[in-house]
Amino acid sequence: MTLDGFDQARPARIVGVNWAALAEDEGKRLRAIGLDEGAEVFILHRGVFGTRDPLALRLGNMTIAVRRAHARAIEVEPL
C-alpha cells in the first residue's frame, strides 16, 4: 500500500520507495530528511481541499509535508 492511501490513524514503516517515479532532486531531498526504507512515519493530517495535498507527516521528531505525488511513490506497511 502506498503512503497516499494509508490510514491516517496508524503509524507505518516505509518498505520501499519508487525513486524512478520522482525527479532526481526530489529524491535527494526526501533521502536527506530521512524518508527512506525502514523509516517510521505517522500521517498527522491531509490537506483539506479537493486534492488533499499536502500530507503532514511525523518522521522521528520532525513534522514534514510531502506532496501526494511523492506519497504515491512510497510503499508502507502498518506497525
N, C-alpha and C positions, 0 to 999 in steps of 0.2 A: 504494500500500500504506500502511496506517496504522502508526503507531509501535507500537501494541499488538501487531501481528503481525510486526514486523520482527525479523530475525535478530540475536541478541544479540552476535555476534562481529564485527560490521562497523560502521563509522561511517556516518551518514546525514545528509542535508541536508533540512531542512523545506521543502517546496514549497507547502504550503497548510495553513490551519487553518480548520475549520468553526466559526467563532465563534458561530453560531446554536445549535450543539449544547451550548454551555457557558453557565452562568449569567454574567451581566454582571460580577459581582465576581471570578469565577474567571478570566474572560478578561483582565481588567485585571491581575490578579496574574501570570498567565503572560506577558503582554506586558512587565510591569515587570521581570521577571527575564531577559528576552531570548529567551523561547521564541516565536519568530515566524518568518515566512517568511525563508529564507536562512540561518538558524542551523544550525550543525553540532552533532549530538548523537551520543552513544555510549551504548548501554544497558549499564550496569555489572552490574546483576543485577535479578531479579524477586523478588517476594515468594514465600515457599516454601509457603504454604498453598493450599487449593483455588482461591482466586480469583487467585492470583499477583499480588496487589496489595500494595503499590505497585511502581512501576518506579523504580529508581535510575538517573539519567542523568548523564552528564558533559556539561556545557554550558559551553564555554570552560574557565575554571579552577575552576568550581563543580561541586559534586555536589548534585543536587536530586532530590526524589522527586515523582512525579506519579501520580495515580490512573489506573487502566486506562481509566476513563470519559473522562478527559482525553486519554489516549494514542490512543483511538479517533477523536478529532476532529482528530488531527494527521496529515497526509499527508506521507510521506517518500520519498526516493529514495536508493539506495545511493551511496556515494562511491567 
